[in-house]
Amino acid sequence: KPDEAEAGNPGTPLDVDLREAVDNGQSAGAQFQNAEAETVDAGDYADLPQEENPASFVAFLHTLASNAAIALGAVPHPATGQHELDLETGKYWLDVLGMIRQKTTGNLNSRESQMLEGLLAEFRMQYVAMVRAAEERLKAQAAQKFSGADILGKKG
């Protein structure tokens, strides 16, 4: 793979094929971390209209996906440098991506549509995994606070 200068198009962690990550069983966080130091071939998105235009649809998707990735803790928050989990904000960005998909149906080329579908699929799976993990942590914390004697009303 060419370096950023050779490609003439700096890659971002979101340039990776997220569908491949799903097929390989990688989470969004692992996929983003693996891709941080890599770039993609400039030709990978050559058929996307105005890909280098900062106001292009692809750049817009990258912005939305970056926000979702930050909220789901897949990449560090730019202000703190820490991986932070904010499920409410993550769900908001997933809803925005879903709304964009709904509103653009029939108006995207195949690569744009594929990119949007891949982002949605990956972030939805990541969101569900994070919600389940949070629920399990809450159950474990509740189990530590109460014993069977507490539930049955017995005093120790």
N, C-alpha and C positions, 0 to 999 in steps of 0.2 A: 504494500500500500504506500502511496506517496505521502511525503510529509506535507504539512499544511501549506508551506510556501510553494511546493511543486503543484499541488492540486489547485492553487489559486482560489480555493474555497474552503475556509476553515471548517473543519468538521466539528460537530457537537456530539455529546453523548446520545442525542436523540436521532442522529443520522443512522444508527444501527438498525438492522432488520429485526424489529420486535417480534414478528411472527416466528422467526428462527429461535429466538430466546424462549418463547412459549413452548415450541416443539422440543427444545432441549431441556425443558424443565427449569430454566433459570428464572429467578424473580426479576422484577424491574430493577431493583437495587443492584443485584449482581450484574445485570446486563449493563447498566449505566456505569458501574464502577469498572467493569472490564473495558468499556469503550472510552473512558475518559482520556487516555493517552493516545488513542487511535483516531484516524480520520478515514473516511470512505473514499473510494475512487470518485473523481469528479464526474465520471460518466454514469454513476449509479442513479443520479436524479437528473440526467441531462434532458430527458423528455418532459420534465416538469416546467410549465410555463413560468418564465421570469423567476427562476429559482434563486438567482443572486440578488434580486430586487428585495430590499428589506421590507417592502410593503406587499410582497407576494403572499399567496395563500399558504405556501409551504412555510414561509417565515412566520406567518400567523399561527399555523399549527404548532410550530416549534415553540413559540411563546406560550401558548396554552398548555402544551405538554410539559414544558419546563416548570410551569406553576404547579401542575398536578404532581410532577415528580418531586418537587420540593415539599409539597404538603404531605405526600405519602412517605417522606423520608428516604426516597431513592437517591437523591443527591443532596449535598449540603446546602443549607439556606445561605444565600449570598451575603446576608448581613452578619450572620453569626458564625458561619463556617461549620456549623453543627448539623447533623442529620436530625431533623425534628419531625415528629409525627403529629399531624393535625387532620384527623379523619373528617371533621366537618368541612374544612376547606378543601380537602381532597375530593370529597363527594361533590362539592360545588363545581370544581373544575371538570370532573367527570360529567356532570350534568350539562355543563357548557359545551364540552366536546360532543355529547349526544345531541344537543340542540343544533350544533353546527352541522352534524351529519344529517339530521332530519331536514334542515333548511336548505342544504346544498344537494340533496338527492337529485341526480340527473344532470347536475351542472358541473361535475368534476370529471377530469380525465381519469383513466383507469389507475394511474400511479398515485394521483392525489387521493382518490377514493380508497385505494389499497393502504396508503399511508394512514389515513384517518381511521379506517377499520382496525388496522394493526395497533395503533395507539390506544383506541378505545378498548380493544380486547385485553391488551396487556395491563392497562391501568385498572380496568375493572377486576381482573384477577388479583392484582396487587392489593386493591382496596378490600376485596373479600377476605384475602389472607390476613390483612392487618386487622380487620374487624374481628375475625375469629381468634386471632392471637390475643387481642385486647380482652375479649370475652373470657378466654381461658385464664388470663392473668387475674381477672376479677374473681373468677370462681376459685382459683388457688388462694387468693388473699382471703376470701370469705371462709374457706375451709380452715385456714390457719387461725382465724379469729374465734371460731366456734367449734366446740367439740360435740360429740354425740350426747354427752351429759347436758350440755347447754340446750340442745334441741329438745330433749326429753324432760327438761325442767329439773333435773337432779342436781343437787348441790354436792360439790366435791369434798 
